[in-house]
Amino acid sequence: MEAQPYFKNIRFHLANELKLANVRIYAAVAWLTDASLFNILCSKSMEGLDVQLIVVDDEINRNYGPKYDQLVANGGRLYKVASIVGDNKM
């Protein structure tokens, strides 16, 4: 797969790429609050694809994110990583 940058209609392009997946989807994002994109991940997981999602375990995802447990119930894997806001060690 060749990388293609998009600067407009990003949600549209992401949704199309997710829908085209037929083996696996690995996504690592800070926040996922878009219900339509999350629903595509859940649907793909239900179809038997290897869907793995990494998100930050913070207030935004806990309060505004989708019901992440739905992905796990559909066969996907969810990983939550600790937020390191304010940690300047790099």
N, C-alpha and C positions, 0 to 999 in steps of 0.2 A: 504494500500500500504506500503510495506516495503522499507526502504531507502537502496539504493545501491550506494556506491561510485564508481566513474570511474576516472581513471587517464590517460587513453589513449583513443583516438577516441571520445573525449567528444562531439563534434558536432554531430557525428553519433548517439550516445546514446540519446542525447537531442532530436534530430529529431524523433527518434523512439518513445520515450515516449510521445512527443507531438502528434504524429500521432495516438497513441493508446487511447488518451483521448476521452471520449464519453459523458461527462456531463459538465465539467468546466476545465478551465486552469487559474490559478492565478500565475503570475510571477512578481517577484520584482528583478530587476537587475540594476546595475549602468548604464551600457551601453548596447545597443543592436544595433550592426552595421552589423549583419549577415543577409543578405537579404533572404536567404533560410529559416532560422528559423522564421523570421518575416512573410514570406509568408505562412508558416504553421499556424501561429497564425491567420492570416487573413482568411485563408480557413476554419479553425475550427469555427471561428466566423460566417462566412457565412453559415455554416452547422447548426447553431443555438446553439452552445455551449456558455456557459457563459465564455467569455474570458476577463480577466482583466490584464492589464500590468502597472507596476509602473517603471518609469525610472527617472534618474536624469535630471533635466532641465539645461543642461550645453552646452558648446561649442561643445563637442564631439558629443553628440546626435543631436544637431541642425545642425551641418555641415556634419556629416558622417553617421548619422542614417538614417533609411528608412523614407518614408513619413508616419509618425505615424497617420496622419488623415485618412489614408486608413483603418486602424483598426477600427476606430470609424465609418466610413462610412459603414463598413461591419457588424456593430452591436456590436463591442467590446467596452470596456471602457479603456481609457488611463488616467493615473494619472502621472503628472510631479511634482517632488519634488525639492525644491531649493537645490542647491549645497552648502555645508557648508565647503568648502575647506579653511583651515587656522583657522577654529574654533576649538580650543583645549578644549572646555568645554564638559566634559563627566561626 
